[in-house]
């Protein structure tokens, strides 16, 4: 049974698996590099792909056109990240001088924490800053005083506010947030959770500025929630971050990680992402994830490594929607239906946020296996000529990482 994008998706997984070197032998001949360049670009790992392929001595295996796309993304990352880090340092210093504490998140935090020694390997689209809910208004006001324009009026219940500034030809964007993750029960007790996260943040340095970032275990849970709840696991940047957070510096404190995940309603989400990372990237799933969801772990283990990085393979029903010529809302709604079976979207929440409760693990694992098999059966229906059209849809999406 053919897996239409199997070899290409496998390479995406190997590029994202930063816990181990990429070997030139893992870059086979005959890959569809037009498709791959689109996937790497949309997944925000084109610069990372260039860095990984260069370190493996495998750039000569990439056609000139695709190689130019990857190199341009790498150089753009270096340039943009230097500007973003400098600007973030300026903003954080100003907020601190005003008695406000802001925690850099996601890409800024990964660079400040030294997880990516090569800044060209980690793309950032904006500056993600976490503040306590009580500081949201003052922080937004301070950023406006520094020249930033809020995209809409501040609403505490929204959980986040986008601000932007254009300086010459350079556009800066801030995602100011005061919840740990928007689509979870964390939002219901956001102040308690965020204040505890900020209180136990650890020192780091960003472009010469002293800052504080989330502890490793808290960063793992945030990355897992972001990858699962915002991107249905199709976020190569987030998976690359997880491959580093889970493996560098010895084992994380699994007990602390699971204790906090239970506290904020993300225990099941964490288990899914750890099992997925183990299956796709070869990272350690952790003792509790392996024990808690054996059905899911087995289903993931039978999935070809790249499957979880190809939305059209992984999400069987959305793939059916694509084959039928339906796009947009139908694909997203079918994706939500699949994901709700796995994580359970409870009707008790009027906003439909995902919460920790439970379709039993074996049932969810069986549902995953059935729908994954559906996607695989439909894979051959994608004609090679459609790859250019599909590339922007899988993996990744807006603000992946």
Buried (B, 14 or more C-beta within 10 A) or exposed (E): EEBBBBBBBBBBBBBBBBBEEBEEEBBEEEBBBBBBBBBBBBBBBBBBBBBBBBBBEBBEBBEEEBBEBBBBBBEBBBEBBEBBBBBBBEBBEBBBEEEBBBBBBBBBBBBBBEBBEBBBBBBBBBBBBBBBBBBBBBBBBBBBEBEBEBEEEBEBEBBBBBBBBEEEEEEBBBBBBBBBBBBBBBBBBBEEBBBBBBEEBEEBEBBEBEBBBBBBBBBBBBBBBBBBBBBBBBBBBBBBBBBBBBBBEEEBBBEBBBEBBEBBBBBBBBBBBBBBBBBBBBBBBBEBBBEBBBBBBBBBEEBBBBBBBBBBBBBBBBBBBBBEEBEEEBBEBBBBBBBBBBBBBBEEBEEEBBBBEEBEBBBBBBBBBEBBBBBBBBBEEBEEEBBEEBBEBBBBBEBBB
